[in-house]
């Protein structure tokens, strides 16, 4: 049995038809869901991009985060750092067992100096040019000639090295959706599979940055959802809707929805290519995301460390067994990113490393059971969400919560009365907030010693600080 693990960045669970969405076109993932176990309440553990992937590929919880800022990376977020020396990745475990291992990605954060997310990979291919990947060059004035309204939200390009300049330099060369990042990532993955003729199974980690910002899909995708779609306007809107008209917000949502449909189209391309080689019958396929993002709820757009409602923290999770086992099963109850690696290893009959502390969640689908977890934690920066079946409590988990300019928040949402998590009721239920705050403090203290590790020499910058607070 082969394994393909697909992670699609910033893919909201509720933008899929199989999770109940009725206005976005995702026919390929919906069809895959009919052949899969679908986990209805899957959540991230550590956020954002790199922390989430550390959890996914090591099967290990990382909260409370350590803070290891690096000279080679301008992103300074707790938990955002290379893999630890002690970590055992899914690829390393399978390579050690004789598998072929391959990574295809355009997530440039994983490929920054020293990050080492390609550990255990015999082959890897990096699709260049996403976001701030310094791959193209064009001066600022010429960029503004082809992207005239980029400053429309007050985001003037003042620096020719600005990440949006890098993105535009590559985008102006696109002639079809096959040139998009999603198109290139999934096509390269399909090419590798078609060219693989080894006598032993393969593991592929396919990690696509879409539908992460900028939300500028090929125009025909955005116009599926807004006939007046303007990719220049939707690409990277402000963090709040205060200065946006209804038409503006509709355009932004169409840009994101178009990106979702674009990813779905290329998932279908990969599945078709697998079918052509008769590989669907012996390949385990997993689809998930690192997190979601706000799309106008509570007047907010994008993710942020203090925006830990389900629009950000909940993720899709589909596991398709090649033999059709439990096809169409829907599992209720909490599961998290750390459960993915031990589940994959258990399904294929490989030993789970001792360092993994996630759980095998496949028996839930096989036996028709719900997860029995009563409460989970998700953290981003210095904020955490403590989620039970009734409540979502959001608060700083460390005294450094204002680091990075993120205002501390204390919020409580009643998930029975308000499943969209739109109304903060903390003032009405101080006793619930106090109880969940006590649980949060106890959890952080109990797990401090479990989430540290050795980065090795030369990984930390001059501000290196292992303190939690």
N, C-alpha and C positions, 0 to 999 in steps of 0.2 A: 504494500500500500504506500502511495506517495502522499505528501502533505503540501498544500498550498495555503498559506496564511496571508490574507488580504487585510490591510489596514488602510482605510480611507480617512484622511484627516478632516476634522471638523464636520463630520457627517451626522446630522441630527437624526436620531432614531425615529422621530415622529414625522419625518419627511419621506418615509417609505410607505408604500401602499400596504405592505404586510404588517405594518404597525398601526394601520388605521388611517393613513393619509388618503384623502379623496381628490386631491387636485394636482398632484405632482406625478409625472410619468416615470415609473421605475419598473418596467415590465420584467427585466432580466433578474433583478434581485428578488422581486416578488415571486417569480417562477422558481428561483433557487430556494426561497423560503418554503415553498410547498414541498420541497424535497429534503428539508432540513429540520433540525430541532431549532426552534426560535425561543430565545430567552427574553421574556417580556420585561424584566426588571434588571438589566445589566447596567452596571455603573463603573466609572473609572475609580481608581484608588488615588493615584498621584497625578497631578496635572501641572503644566500643560504638556506640550509635545514630547520632550525628552523624558521627563519623569514617567509619563504614561507608557512610553515604549520600554523604559527600564523594567517596569512592572510586567508588561506583556511577555517580554522575551526571557525573563528570569523566573517568572512564577513566584515573585517575592514581593511582599509589602514593603513600602519605603517610607511610610509615615510613622513617626515624625521625620521630616526631611533634615538632612544636613545641608549646610550652606557652603558651597565651594566655588566662588567666582573664579573665572579663568581669564588670563590676559588675552587669550586667543578668541574670546567670545564675548560680545558686548551684552548678551542676554544675561542678566544677573537675577536669577530666580532660585529660591531654595529648591533643592532636588534636581536642578538642571546642571548635570555634570556627566562625565564619562561613566561607563560601567566600572564597578569595583573589580579589583583583581580576583576577589573571592567568588564573584558571581559565576554561575554556570549557565550559559545561554542555551536556548533550545537548539540552535545550530551547532554549538559545541558538543552537546550531548549526542546529537544524531551523527555528526561527523565522526565522533569517537566510536560509534556503532557501525560505521561503514557506509553511511548514507552520503550521497552527493548533496551539497548545500549551495544555495544560490540566493542572492538578494538583488532585487531590481527596485530602484527608488529614485524619486526626485526630491526627497525630504533632505535638503542640504544641511539642516542642523545636525543630522546624524553623521555627516561626512566632514564636519569641521575638524581641525587638527586635534588629535588626541581623543576624540569621542569614542572610537573603537566599537561602534555598533555593528560593524561588519565582522566582528569576532566569530570564528567558527565557519565563515563562509569560504568555500573553495572558489566561488565565482561571485562577482558582484558587478553591477552596472549602474552607474549614476547618470541619470538624465539631468543635464545641467540647466541652470538658468532660473530656478524658482526664487521668488522673493529677493533676498539680498545676496544671492549667489553671484559673485563677481565674475560673470562669464561673458558679458557683452559690454560694449562701450558706445555711447553716443552722447554728444554734449547736451547740456540741459536745454538750450534753445531749440535744437532740432527735435528733441522729445516733445516739447510743448507745441511744436508745429503739428505733430501727429496725434497728440492727446490734448486738445485745446482746453477741455473743461476740467482737467485734473485739479485745478485750484478752486473749483466751484464750491467745495466744502471748506474753503479756507486752508487747504493743504497745498500751498504753493511749493513748487520744487525749488528749494534754495541751494541745494547741494547736488552737484552732478553725480555724486556717489550714492545719492538717496536710493533706497531699495526699489522704489517704484520705477526709477529710471532704468534700473537693471531689468526689471520685468518687461517694461515697455520695449526696450531694445530687442528683446527676443520675440515679443508678441507681434510686432509689426511685420514679421516675416511669415506669419501663419497664413496658409492658403486654404486649409480645411481643418475639420476637427481632428484629423489624424496628426496634425502638427501640434495640437494642444498637449499640455503636460500629461493629462490622463491618457490621451491617445498614444503618446510615445511610451509611457511606462507600461501600459497593458500590452501594447504591440511587442515591445522588447521582451516582456515576460513570455508571451506566446511564442515568439521566435526561439527563445532559449529552450522551452519545452519541446518544440518541434524538432530542434536539433539535438536533443538529448537521447542518446541510444545506449546508456550504460546498463549494466547487468544488475545494478542495485538500485534501491528506491531513492527518490530525490525529495528534498525539502526546499520549498521556495518561500521566501518572505517577500511579498509584493507590497510595497508601501508607497501609496500615492498621496501627494500633498493636497490635491483637489478633494473636496470643494472648499478648502481653506481660502481665505482672502488672497489675492484680489478676486472679486466676484465678477469676472468679465468673460463669460463663456462666449463661444462663437454666437453671433447675433441670432441665428435661427433657433438656438436653444433658449435664449432669454425671451424671444418673442412668442414662445409657446405659452408664456404666462403674463406677458404684458405687450400688447401690440406696439406700444411706444418705447419699448426697451432701448436703453442707451447704455452700452457697456462702459462708457467714459464716466457716467454718473454712478453706476452701481459698483464699480470696481473696489473702492475702499472708502465707504461712507464714514461719517463721524461716529463716535461712540454712543451718542444719544440722538433722539429724534426731535429735539426741541426746535430746530430750525428747518425741519423737513415738512413738506406738504404731503398730503395723502398720495399724490402721484409720485413724489420722490420715493416714499417708502415702498410703494408698489413696484417701482423700478428696481430697488435694492433687493426686495424679496424675489423678484423675477430673476435677477442675476444669480442669487444663491440657488434658487430652484433649478435654473438652467445648468449650473455646475453639477448639481445632484443628478440630473438626467444625463448629463455628459458622462459622468462616472459610470452610471448604470449602463449606458450604451457600450462602454468599453469593457465592463465586466462581462457583458454578453458576448463581446468579441472573443475574450479569453475562453469563456465556456464553449463557444462554438469551435474554437481551435482545439480544445481538449477533446471535444466530441469527435472531431475529424480523425484524431489519433487513437480513438477508443480508450482515452485515459479517464473519462468521467467514471468508469466502472471500477477503477482502482486508485482513485485519488480522493483523500479527505480534504475538504475545502472549508475554510473558516473565513467569515467576513465580519469585521468589526470596525470601530473607529476609536480614536483617542478621546474625543469629547465632541460637544456640539457648540452652540453659540446662540446668543440672544438675537432675535429678529424682530425687534420692536416691542416685545413684552416689557412692561414697566418702563417704556420709553427708552430702552437700551438696545444697542446693537453690538455685536462681537462678544467675546468672552472677556473675563477679567477675574483677578484673584478673589474679589469679593462678590462675584456673581456665580454663586454655587447652587442655583436652582436647577431643576431637572432639564431645562433646555440646554444647559451646559454640561452637566455631570452624567446624564444617562446616555448610553450608547447602544447601537444595534449589535446584536450578536447572533449569527447564524452558523450552525455547524452541520454540514452536509456529509453524511456517511456514504461512501461509494456503493454500498450494498443496499441502500434505501432504508436502512435501519431507522426507525422512529420518524420517518418522513412525515412532516406536517405537525409534529408534536410542538406544543407551546408550554413552556415552563414558567411558572410564576415564582415570585420570591427573589430575594437579592442574590446576585452573583456579581463577581468583579473581575477586573483584568488579571489579577494574580491567579485566577482559576484556569486561564486558557492554556498555559504551558502544561501543567499536570494533567489536564483533560486530554490534550493531544497525545502526550506520552502514554497515558493509560489506554486510550483507544487503539494505538498501534502496538501495544504490548511491550513498551520500553520502560525501563526503570526510571522513576522520578527522583531527581537529586535531592539529597537531604536538605539542601539549602532552600528548596521551594517550600513555601508555606501556604500556597493556594490549595484549593481542593479540586478533586475530580468531579465535575458537575454533569458528566455524561449519564451516570445512573439516574439522575433526576428525570431525564427524558425517557430513558429505557423503562423505568419503573412507574412513570406517570406521577411522580411526586413533586411537590413544591419545595423550594429551598426553605430551610428552617431558620435561617439567620434572622435575628430579630432587629439588628441594628448594624449599620455600616458607617464608615468614615471615608470621605473624599476631601483632599486638600489641594490647594493651589496657592503658591506663595505662602504667606503667613496666615491665611484664612482656612477654615475647615467647615465642612458640612457634616453634621451628625444626622443620619436619616434613619428613622424607624418606619414602621408600617403606617403610622398615623401622622408623624411630624417630620419636618425638615428644619433643623436648627443650624444657623450660620453664624459663626463668630471667629475672632482671631484665636489661633491656637498658641501664639507666642507673643511676647511683649513687643516684638519688632514688627507688628502688623502694619505700621505706617511706612515701612521700608519700601522704596520704589514709588512713593507718592500715592499709594492706594488707601483711601480712607477706610478706617475700620468700620465694620458693620456688625450689628447684632439683629438677626432676623429670625422669625419663627413662622412656619407655614403649616396650616392644618390641611393635610392631604386628603382628608375625607370631604371637607367642605370646599376645598380649593385645589383640585388636582393640577391646575395650571401654575400654581404657586405665584399668584399675582398680588395677594394681600398679606402684608406683614401683620401678624396678630400677637406679636410678642408682648405688647402692653396688656393684652387681655388674658394672657396665660403665663404670668411670671414664674409660677411654680414649675411648669413644664420646662421653661427655659433654664431654670436653676438646676433641675434634675439632669438635663442634657449637658449643661456646662460642666457639672461634676463628672459625668461620664467621660466627656472630652478630656478633662484634665487628668483623670485617672488613666485613660488610654495612652495619652502622650507620655506620662511618667513610666508606665509599665513597659512601653515598647522602645524607649530611648536606646537601649543597648542592642536592639535587634537590627537597626537600620543604618548603622555606621559601617565603614569599610575602608579599604586601602586603595587610594587612587594611584599610588606610585609617585616617583619623583617627577618634578617638572610639570605637574598638572595644574597646580594652583597658582593664582596670581598673587600680587603683593597684598591684596586685601583678603587673602585666605583666612577663613574663620570657620572653625568647626562648631562654634557655639550655636545653640538652638534659640537663644533669646538675646 
